[in-house]
Amino acid sequence: MKKHTLLLGFGLLIFGIYSFSKIHFTPLYFEIPKGFPKPTYSFKNNPLSKEGFELGRKLFYDPILSKDNSISCSSCHLQQTGFTHVDHDLSHGIEGKIGTRNSLTLQNLAWSKTFMWDGGVNHLDVQALAPITSEVEMNETLENVVQKLNSSSIYQNLFEKAFGTKKISGQLTLKALAQFVVSLTTSNSKYDKVIRKEDKFTEMEKKGYEIFKRNCASCHKEPLFASESFENNGLPMDLDLQDIGRMKITQNPKDSLKFKVPTLRNIEFTFPYMHDGRFKTLNEVIKHYNSGINANINLAKQLQKPMNLTDNERTELIAFLKTLTDKEFLFNPKYSYPK
């Protein structure tokens, strides 16, 4: 009996290892929401764990990552607003320095291949390096961050629990942060409940959904309400910022004023909108797409024809967009400041 039990246990262990190697996109601490595609993030290279997640969460909320210990990741990415900021148009860094772009939301990043408005980062495991080293954000070096963390017995113990070593490195620091942000999954809005047949749209929301599918879904694709594309959405360049968008990375004139298509999930709370935060309300955003598009050679083909929505239709579209709010995500203590 004891021999059979041991064999069974060994068989289950082998099966578990085999399954994880074959299905490395569904690790133990990550659940793919029903109806969502397979994530693009490589969990195989950074296996999630409860300890890694908790370490990443602590780092996310700790200003130790900045040069003067005054700015944390959460300074620009507030949970209650979809992990972005709402109190100013452009991101603010140490010593009151002002950046050139509005911070993107941090939601459902396991399905993203590129990051930042211009796609300047192509892997989540190194994404945090950009704000840490930016002169107008944290203005720190990874080397100094590691030195500060290594001088903390608290962090040494947390890294040992998460990665099996007290010797803190830059790579492990970035991986811990990635374990936290890749876990920021939102999938329980009213829209999701309707799709799962747990709820129903109001008549206004239903009409708004039809308007959305006709006019917006080609770029903001369900169920993520985003895409990996970069598009010119007809916004005239801010003459002060002189931000050329994707072209800054590719140096290709065809990418001029193209920016990443952001998710619309929790859009009700992620204002101000656009890469430079120029619009404060959803009404302003829809007005732009309805009649304010600046025609140019690189304008997205989906926007070549104006929407020409009536006042009622614009109201219905906003009613639908508000069904993308997931309050369980916005107020989940799992993602909040660690106590």
C-alpha positions in Angstrom: 0.0 0.0 0.0 2.8 2.3 1.0 4.6 1.5 -2.3 1.6 2.3 -4.4 1.1 5.6 -2.5 4.7 6.6 -3.2 4.3 5.7 -6.9 1.1 7.7 -7.2 2.7 10.7 -5.5 5.7 10.5 -7.8 3.4 10.2 -10.8 1.4 13.3 -9.8 4.6 15.2 -9.3 5.8 14.2 -12.8 2.4 15.1 -14.3 2.5 18.5 -12.5 5.9 19.3 -13.9 5.0 18.1 -17.3 1.8 20.2 -17.3 3.5 23.3 -16.1 6.1 23.0 -18.9 3.4 22.5 -21.5 1.0 25.1 -20.1 3.4 27.6 -18.7 1.0 30.5 -19.3 -1.3 29.3 -16.4 1.0 29.3 -13.3 -0.3 28.5 -9.9 -0.8 32.2 -8.9 -2.4 33.5 -12.1 -5.9 32.8 -13.3 -7.0 33.5 -16.9 -10.5 35.1 -16.8 -13.2 33.2 -18.7 -13.3 34.3 -22.3 -9.8 35.9 -22.3 -7.1 34.8 -24.7 -3.8 33.2 -23.6 -1.4 35.7 -22.0 1.6 36.7 -24.0 3.7 37.1 -20.8 6.4 34.4 -20.3 5.6 33.1 -16.9 8.1 30.3 -17.5 10.9 32.9 -17.2 9.5 34.4 -14.1 7.3 31.9 -12.3 4.8 33.7 -10.0 4.7 32.9 -6.3 2.8 34.4 -3.3 6.1 35.5 -1.9 7.2 37.1 -5.2 3.9 38.9 -5.6 4.1 40.3 -2.0 7.7 41.4 -2.5 6.7 43.1 -5.8 3.8 44.9 -4.1 6.0 46.2 -1.3 8.5 47.5 -3.9 5.7 49.1 -5.9 4.6 51.2 -3.0 8.0 52.0 -1.6 9.7 55.4 -2.6 13.1 53.7 -2.0 13.1 53.2 -5.8 13.6 57.0 -6.3 16.8 59.0 -5.9 15.5 61.1 -3.0 13.1 58.4 -1.6 10.1 60.6 -2.4 8.4 58.9 -5.4 7.1 55.4 -5.6 5.4 53.6 -8.6 2.1 54.2 -6.8 2.7 57.9 -6.9 1.6 57.9 -10.6 -0.3 54.6 -10.6 -3.2 54.8 -8.0 -5.3 51.7 -7.6 -8.6 53.6 -7.2 -8.1 55.2 -10.6 -7.2 52.1 -12.5 -3.5 52.4 -11.6 -2.9 55.8 -13.2 -3.1 59.4 -11.8 -5.9 61.9 -12.1 -4.6 65.0 -10.4 -2.6 66.4 -13.3 -2.2 66.0 -17.1 1.4 64.9 -17.1 3.4 62.6 -14.8 5.2 64.3 -11.9 8.6 63.1 -10.6 11.1 64.0 -7.9 11.7 67.6 -7.0 8.4 68.6 -8.7 9.8 67.7 -12.2 7.1 67.3 -14.8 7.2 64.6 -17.5 6.0 64.7 -21.1 3.2 62.2 -21.0 0.2 61.1 -19.0 0.8 57.8 -17.2 -0.8 54.7 -18.7 -3.0 52.5 -16.7 -1.6 49.2 -15.3 -4.3 46.6 -16.1 -4.2 43.2 -17.8 -0.5 43.6 -18.7 -0.1 39.8 -19.1 -1.6 40.3 -22.5 0.7 43.2 -23.6 3.8 42.8 -25.8 4.9 46.4 -25.7 4.8 49.1 -23.0 4.8 52.9 -22.8 2.9 55.2 -25.1 5.5 54.8 -27.8 6.2 51.1 -27.3 9.8 51.8 -26.2 9.8 48.8 -23.9 9.1 45.3 -25.2 9.2 43.2 -22.0 7.4 43.6 -18.7 10.3 42.2 -16.8 12.4 45.4 -17.6 9.6 47.9 -17.9 10.1 49.4 -14.4 13.7 50.3 -15.4 12.3 53.2 -17.6 10.6 55.2 -14.8 13.3 54.4 -12.3 16.1 55.8 -14.5 14.0 58.7 -16.0 15.4 62.1 -15.0 11.9 63.5 -14.7 10.4 60.6 -12.8 12.5 58.7 -10.2 16.0 59.7 -11.5 17.7 56.8 -9.9 20.1 54.0 -11.0 19.3 50.3 -10.6 22.7 50.0 -9.0 21.8 52.5 -6.3 18.4 50.8 -5.8 20.0 47.5 -5.2 22.5 49.0 -2.8 19.7 50.5 -0.7 17.7 47.2 -0.8 20.7 45.2 0.3 21.2 47.4 3.3 17.7 46.5 4.5 17.4 43.3 6.5 13.6 43.4 5.8 14.2 43.3 2.1 16.9 40.6 2.4 14.5 38.3 4.1 11.7 39.1 1.6 14.0 38.3 -1.3 15.1 35.1 0.3 11.5 34.0 0.7 10.7 34.9 -2.9 13.8 33.9 -4.7 15.8 31.7 -2.3 18.7 34.2 -1.8 19.4 37.2 0.4 21.8 38.6 -2.3 19.6 41.2 -4.0 20.2 41.9 -7.6 18.8 44.3 -10.2 17.3 41.4 -12.2 15.5 40.0 -9.2 14.2 43.5 -8.2 12.7 44.0 -11.7 11.2 40.5 -11.7 9.6 41.0 -8.3 8.0 44.2 -9.6 6.8 42.4 -12.7 5.2 39.6 -10.6 3.0 42.3 -8.9 2.0 44.3 -12.0 1.4 41.3 -14.2 -1.1 40.1 -11.6 -3.3 43.3 -11.9 -6.1 41.6 -13.7 -9.5 43.3 -14.2 -12.3 41.1 -15.5 -15.4 41.6 -13.3 -17.1 44.8 -14.7 -20.8 44.9 -15.5 -19.8 44.2 -19.1 -18.1 41.0 -18.1 -21.1 39.9 -16.1 -23.4 40.6 -19.0 -21.1 38.5 -21.3 -21.2 35.7 -18.7 -25.0 36.1 -18.6 -25.0 37.1 -14.9 -26.5 40.6 -15.6 -28.2 42.6 -18.3 -27.5 45.9 -20.0 -30.0 48.7 -19.6 -31.6 49.8 -22.9 -29.2 52.8 -23.0 -26.1 50.7 -22.3 -27.2 48.2 -24.9 -27.5 50.9 -27.6 -24.2 52.3 -26.5 -22.6 48.8 -26.9 -23.9 48.6 -30.5 -22.5 52.1 -31.2 -19.2 51.0 -29.7 -19.0 47.9 -31.9 -19.6 49.9 -35.0 -17.2 52.7 -34.3 -14.6 51.8 -31.7 -14.1 48.0 -31.5 -11.7 47.8 -34.4 -9.0 49.4 -32.2 -10.3 48.7 -28.7 -10.8 45.0 -29.2 -12.9 42.9 -26.8 -12.4 41.5 -24.2 -9.3 43.5 -23.3 -10.6 46.7 -25.0 -7.1 47.4 -26.2 -4.7 46.3 -29.0 -1.0 46.0 -29.6 -1.2 48.6 -32.4 0.0 52.2 -32.5 -2.3 54.6 -34.2 -2.5 58.3 -35.2 -5.8 59.4 -33.8 -6.0 62.8 -35.3 -4.8 64.8 -32.3 -2.8 67.9 -33.3 0.7 68.0 -31.8 1.1 69.9 -28.5 3.5 72.6 -29.6 5.1 72.8 -26.1 5.8 69.1 -25.8 6.7 68.3 -29.4 5.9 64.7 -28.8 6.2 62.7 -32.1 5.1 59.4 -30.5 6.2 56.1 -32.0 8.4 57.8 -34.5 10.8 58.6 -31.6 11.5 54.8 -31.3 11.4 53.7 -35.0 12.7 57.0 -36.6 10.1 56.2 -39.3 8.1 59.2 -40.5 5.1 56.9 -41.0 5.0 56.5 -37.2 4.7 60.3 -36.6 2.1 61.0 -33.9 1.3 57.4 -33.4 0.7 56.2 -29.9 -0.3 52.9 -28.3 -4.0 52.1 -28.3 -4.8 52.0 -24.5 -7.3 49.8 -22.8 -10.8 51.2 -22.1 -11.3 49.1 -19.1 -12.2 51.3 -16.0 -12.1 54.3 -18.4 -14.7 56.1 -16.2 -11.9 56.6 -13.6 -8.7 56.9 -15.6 -9.0 60.5 -16.7 -7.4 62.7 -17.9 -7.3 61.1 -21.3 -4.9 60.8 -24.3 -1.1 60.5 -24.1 -0.8 64.1 -22.9 -3.9 64.2 -20.7 -5.5 67.0 -22.7 -9.0 65.8 -22.2 -10.6 65.8 -18.8 -13.9 64.1 -19.6 -15.3 61.3 -21.8 -17.5 63.9 -23.4 -14.4 65.7 -24.7 -12.9 62.4 -25.9 -16.0 61.4 -27.9 -16.4 65.0 -29.2 -12.9 64.7 -30.6 -13.6 61.4 -32.4 -17.0 62.6 -33.5 -16.0 65.9 -35.1 -12.6 67.1 -33.9 -10.2 64.8 -35.8 -7.2 66.6 -37.4 -6.8 64.9 -40.8 -3.2 64.1 -41.7 -1.2 61.7 -43.8 -0.7 59.1 -41.0 -4.3 59.2 -39.6 -5.6 55.7 -38.7 -7.7 54.3 -41.5 -10.4 53.5 -39.0 -10.8 57.2 -38.4 -11.0 58.4 -42.0 -14.8 58.8 -41.7 -16.3 60.9 -38.8 -18.7 59.1 -36.5 -21.4 61.8 -36.8 -23.1 60.7 -33.6 -26.1 62.5 -32.3 -26.2 63.9 -28.7 -28.3 60.9 -27.6 -25.9 58.5 -29.2 -22.9 60.1 -27.5 -24.7 59.7 -24.2 -25.5 56.1 -24.9 -21.9 55.4 -25.8 -20.7 56.8 -22.5 -23.3 54.8 -20.7 -21.7 51.6 -22.2 -18.2 52.7 -21.5 -19.1 53.0 -17.8 -20.1 49.3 -17.8 -16.3 48.6 -18.1 -15.8 49.8 -14.5 -14.6 47.0 -12.3 -15.0 48.2 -8.7 -13.8 44.9 -7.3 -10.5 45.5 -9.0 -10.3 49.2 -8.1 -10.8 48.4 -4.4 -9.3 44.9 -4.0 -7.1 44.9 -0.9 -4.9 42.3 -2.6 -3.5 45.1 -4.8 -3.5 47.9 -2.1 -0.7 49.3 0.0 0.7 46.4 2.1 -0.1 46.6 5.8 
